Amino acid sequence: MTEIPEHLRKRAEEARKKAAASAETPAPEADAPVSEAASKIPAHLLERAKKAREQAGTSEGGGGTTTLTAPAPPASTAVATAGLPLAAGPGGHTQRLLTVVKSGSIQDVKATPQDKVHTWPHLLAVEFVAALLCTAFLLIFSIFVNAPLLSLANTNQTPNPSKAPWYFLGLQELLTMFHPMVAGVTIPGMGIFALILAPYTDRNPSNKPEDRKFAISIFTVFLMFWAVLVIIGSFFRGPGFNFVFPWHDGLFFEL
């Protein structure tokens, strides 16, 4: 239920008291006109009502003049009616409740700028142009620079040391430290599973590096771990895949 403001309630009580006081005032004589201060009726309206009563009360007809006097309304009713505003409601209440409506549009207008674009054509077009540039660079580079290929392989002679390509040297390095089941399945599987869970573990939507400390830390640890293994397998493994120092025993690394 809507609460009535205090100032409206006070105004209604004052109007009721005025109405009760006007009703208790002794009625004047029937022929005495109601004063302008008591009735709160403008003077020109009182004058017009007086003329109308005189014209209605005196009528001429036949051989004589007949004077008709209209019955005057009770003075108490006239005073009580004059004491109340014309727009008074039941019981003399003059207040009206209005619904407070906040200013604004009915529809929710979302003007928040979006920092996202569609994958096509914005992202894929840039990636396609980058792929074309890389392909053109590799083609031109391969025309002028020969690949560092070795002689034909001898099936009767195994090179020593026998190393995997550089991108597999980290895994080959793990095989020298752990059991093949641990080095070839367990550790790589745990790394891949951790990378799969990384987007679900870190739900930070920010694209700023300073806000993605957890994701950057995980990637840095993984990158440094694999980079160290590749460097050791490339430059610190000699004949028999033994640990050597390249500045003492030479460099045993070939692409």
C-alpha positions in Angstrom: 0.0 0.0 0.0 1.4 3.4 -0.9 2.4 5.6 2.1 0.8 9.1 2.2 3.4 11.8 2.6 3.4 13.7 5.9 2.7 17.2 4.4 -0.4 15.9 2.5 -1.7 14.3 5.7 -1.3 17.5 7.6 -3.0 19.5 4.9 -6.0 17.1 4.9 -6.3 17.4 8.7 -6.4 21.2 8.5 -9.1 21.0 5.8 -11.2 18.7 8.0 -10.9 21.0 11.0 -11.9 24.0 8.9 -14.9 22.1 7.6 -16.0 21.0 11.1 -15.6 24.6 12.4 -17.7 26.0 9.6 -20.4 23.4 10.3 -20.5 24.3 14.0 -20.9 28.1 13.3 -24.5 29.3 14.0 -26.5 29.8 10.8 -27.2 33.4 9.8 -30.7 34.6 8.8 -32.1 33.3 5.5 -32.2 36.6 3.8 -28.7 37.7 5.0 -26.1 37.2 2.2 -23.1 35.0 3.0 -20.0 37.2 3.4 -17.2 36.9 0.8 -14.6 36.0 3.5 -16.8 33.1 4.8 -17.8 31.6 1.5 -14.6 32.3 -0.4 -16.7 33.1 -3.5 -15.5 35.9 -5.7 -17.5 39.2 -5.6 -18.6 39.0 -9.3 -20.1 35.6 -8.8 -22.0 36.8 -5.7 -23.3 39.8 -7.7 -24.4 37.5 -10.6 -26.2 35.1 -8.2 -28.0 38.1 -6.6 -29.3 39.4 -9.9 -30.5 35.9 -10.9 -32.4 35.5 -7.6 -34.1 38.9 -8.1 -35.2 38.0 -11.7 -36.4 34.6 -10.7 -38.2 35.9 -7.6 -40.2 38.6 -9.4 -42.4 37.6 -12.3 -45.2 39.7 -14.0 -48.3 38.0 -15.4 -52.0 38.9 -16.1 -53.5 41.9 -14.4 -51.2 41.9 -11.4 -47.7 41.3 -10.2 -46.9 38.1 -8.3 -43.8 37.9 -6.2 -42.3 34.5 -5.8 -39.7 34.0 -3.1 -37.5 31.0 -3.7 -36.8 29.0 -0.6 -33.3 29.7 0.6 -31.0 26.8 1.3 -30.2 26.1 4.9 -27.4 28.4 6.1 -25.4 25.6 7.7 -25.3 23.7 4.4 -24.3 26.9 2.5 -21.5 27.7 5.0 -20.3 24.1 5.1 -20.2 23.8 1.4 -18.5 27.1 1.0 -15.8 26.2 3.4 -14.6 23.3 1.4 -12.7 23.5 -2.0 -14.8 22.6 -5.0 -12.5 19.5 -5.7 -12.9 18.0 -2.3 -13.5 14.3 -2.2 -15.5 12.0 0.1 -15.2 13.1 3.8 -13.5 16.4 2.9 -10.2 14.8 1.7 -8.4 17.0 -0.8 -5.2 15.0 -1.3 -4.6 12.9 -4.4 -1.8 10.3 -4.8 0.3 10.3 -7.9 2.6 7.5 -9.0 6.2 8.6 -9.0 7.7 7.5 -12.4 11.5 7.7 -12.8 12.6 9.5 -15.9 14.2 7.3 -18.5 13.4 5.2 -21.5 11.1 2.1 -21.2 13.5 0.0 -23.2 16.9 -0.8 -21.9 19.3 0.8 -24.3 22.7 -0.8 -24.2 25.3 1.6 -25.4 28.3 -0.3 -24.0 31.1 -0.4 -26.6 32.2 -3.9 -27.6 35.9 -4.6 -28.2 35.2 -7.8 -30.2 34.9 -8.4 -33.9 33.8 -11.3 -36.1 36.4 -14.0 -37.0 35.5 -13.7 -40.6 36.6 -11.6 -42.3 38.6 -9.7 -39.8 40.9 -12.4 -38.3 40.9 -15.0 -41.2 41.8 -12.4 -43.8 44.8 -11.2 -41.8 45.9 -14.8 -41.2 45.6 -15.7 -44.9 47.7 -12.7 -45.9 50.3 -13.6 -43.3 50.4 -17.2 -44.6 50.9 -16.0 -48.2 53.8 -13.7 -47.1 55.5 -16.6 -45.2 55.1 -18.9 -48.2 56.6 -16.3 -50.6 59.5 -15.7 -48.2 60.4 -19.4 -47.8 60.1 -19.9 -51.6 62.5 -17.0 -52.4 64.9 -18.0 -49.6 65.1 -21.6 -50.8 66.0 -20.4 -54.3 69.1 -18.6 -53.1 70.2 -20.6 -50.1 70.8 -24.4 -50.2 69.6 -26.5 -47.3 72.5 -27.9 -45.1 72.0 -31.5 -46.2 74.6 -34.2 -45.5 75.8 -37.0 -47.8 73.8 -40.1 -48.4 73.3 -42.3 -45.4 75.5 -45.4 -45.0 73.5 -48.4 -43.9 76.6 -50.1 -42.6 77.7 -47.2 -40.4 75.6 -45.5 -37.6 76.5 -41.9 -36.9 77.7 -41.2 -33.4 76.0 -39.4 -31.7 72.7 -40.3 -33.3 70.3 -37.4 -32.5 66.6 -36.8 -33.3 65.5 -33.6 -35.0 65.9 -30.5 -32.7 62.2 -30.4 -31.9 62.4 -33.9 -30.5 65.6 -33.5 -28.6 63.8 -32.6 -25.4 61.9 -35.9 -25.5 65.2 -37.7 -26.3 66.8 -36.0 -23.3 64.0 -37.2 -21.0 64.7 -40.8 -22.2 68.2 -40.5 -20.8 66.9 -39.5 -17.3 63.8 -41.6 -16.8 62.2 -44.9 -17.8 60.7 -44.9 -21.3 57.2 -45.2 -19.8 57.7 -42.2 -17.6 59.7 -40.1 -20.2 57.6 -41.0 -23.2 54.0 -41.2 -21.8 53.6 -40.0 -18.2 55.4 -36.6 -18.3 54.3 -35.6 -21.8 50.7 -36.7 -21.0 50.7 -34.7 -17.8 51.9 -31.6 -19.7 49.3 -31.9 -22.4 46.5 -32.5 -19.8 47.6 -29.4 -17.9 47.5 -27.3 -21.0 44.0 -28.6 -21.8 42.8 -27.6 -18.4 44.5 -24.2 -18.5 41.5 -22.3 -20.1 39.1 -23.8 -17.5 41.4 -23.1 -14.6 42.1 -19.5 -15.5 38.8 -17.8 -16.6 40.1 -14.3 -16.7 38.6 -12.6 -19.8 41.2 -9.8 -19.9 43.5 -9.6 -22.9 46.1 -7.5 -21.0 49.3 -9.4 -20.0 49.4 -7.6 -16.6 46.0 -9.2 -15.8 46.9 -12.7 -16.9 49.7 -13.5 -14.5 48.6 -17.1 -13.9 48.4 -18.0 -17.6 51.7 -16.3 -18.4 53.4 -18.1 -15.5 52.2 -21.5 -16.7 53.3 -20.9 -20.3 56.7 -19.6 -19.1 57.4 -22.6 -17.0 56.4 -25.0 -19.8 58.5 -23.1 -22.4 61.6 -22.8 -20.2 61.4 -26.5 -19.2 61.2 -27.7 -22.8 63.8 -25.1 -24.1 66.3 -26.2 -21.5 65.9 -29.9 -22.5 66.3 -29.0 -26.2 69.5 -26.9 -25.5 71.1 -29.7 -23.4 70.3 -32.3 -26.1 71.6 -30.1 -28.9 74.9 -28.7 -27.5 75.8 -30.8 -24.4 75.5 -34.4 -25.8 78.4 -36.0 -27.6 79.3 -39.5 -28.8 77.2 -42.1 -27.1 74.9 -39.3 -26.1 77.2 -38.6 -23.1 77.2 -35.2 -21.4 80.0 -33.0 -22.8 81.0 -29.4 -22.7 81.0 -27.9 -26.2 83.9 -25.5 -25.5 86.1 -28.6 -24.4 85.1 -31.5 -26.7 83.6 -29.7 -29.6 80.1 -29.1 -30.9 78.1 -32.3 -31.9 75.0 -30.7 -33.4 73.8 -30.8 -37.0 70.5 -29.7 -38.5 
